[in-house]
């Protein structure tokens, strides 16, 4: 996607900056006209129009400073202060990414996504599952969440697995290599897949104050990741038996990983939740904002998913 859209941006006189964190959106306090953005290194980029894809909550709560807005604008966005409490943030996930030895065809991978959702009722049963999952294994009890007596800093001994809980785990599986016709040309004899399940940010509070590099050195945090790796790997093998013995490398990501790399404040995967409460704020889910020259885009404006994000981009461009 980046390879396709980058030439258009550059040919139009645009620039692409990576690993740049936007500290705030600059607004003229007299006119409420957007003037650009300030980066975390103090550098300012001037612009008469700013299009924010960070999500409505993150834009209003973290990127716009009340002191930069006049009273009329502050009053117009005041109802949004309760938005996060009323709607809530979206779900959090744990991921396991796989580098596999063998082509997609050899391993039976295909372009279809696998949705394995054994829970009969989403909300209550999901919370019950997450709690029982954390209590199901020796790893969780001995070195992670404070469940049970702490026995070892290393913790992982491969014992105490609860097969019943694992069978109830909601799973999503997708293969990038099976979807990309050029993958085998670029990576001959290899393939890739990802297995995703639900998780919770609060279960990782113990490591939330660490940066990404520090967490990678934590034996207890790595024990939790190893627990996820073992279970998610088995789910991959269950759905695609030919992948057994073909895993070259796997990498686990937690909600803290999402927080670090997507700058998601709560480790959420897709911003605000999608529920009935969101309807009461429908007037705010549109590209135009009370700040002149500031527009919103992203999937929150419409519905969930990649295509919804693309649709929101079209709406913003037409505003």
NORHUJO-V685911 format. One record per run of one state. SS is the DSSP state (h for helix, s for strand, l for the rest). FROM is the first residue (numbers start at 1). TO is the last residue. If there is no record, write none. Layout:
SS & FROM & TO
SS & FROM & TO
This chain:
l & 1 & 1
h & 2 & 11
l & 12 & 21
s & 22 & 27
l & 28 & 32
s & 33 & 39
l & 40 & 43
s & 44 & 46
l & 47 & 49
s & 50 & 52
l & 53 & 55
h & 56 & 63
l & 64 & 65
h & 66 & 68
l & 69 & 70
h & 71 & 87
l & 88 & 88
s & 89 & 89
l & 90 & 91
s & 92 & 101
l & 102 & 103
h & 104 & 107
l & 108 & 113
s & 114 & 116
l & 117 & 121
h & 122 & 134
l & 135 & 137
h & 138 & 143
l & 144 & 162
h & 163 & 167
l & 168 & 170
s & 171 & 174
l & 175 & 175
h & 176 & 179
l & 180 & 182
h & 183 & 186
l & 187 & 189
s & 190 & 199
l & 200 & 200
h & 201 & 207
l & 208 & 211
h & 212 & 216
l & 217 & 218
h & 219 & 239
l & 240 & 240
h & 241 & 243
l & 244 & 246
s & 247 & 253
l & 254 & 254
h & 255 & 262
l & 263 & 271
s & 272 & 272
l & 273 & 275
h & 276 & 284
l & 285 & 287
s & 288 & 288
l & 289 & 291
s & 292 & 292
l & 293 & 293
s & 294 & 296
l & 297 & 298
h & 299 & 301
l & 302 & 305
h & 306 & 318
l & 319 & 319
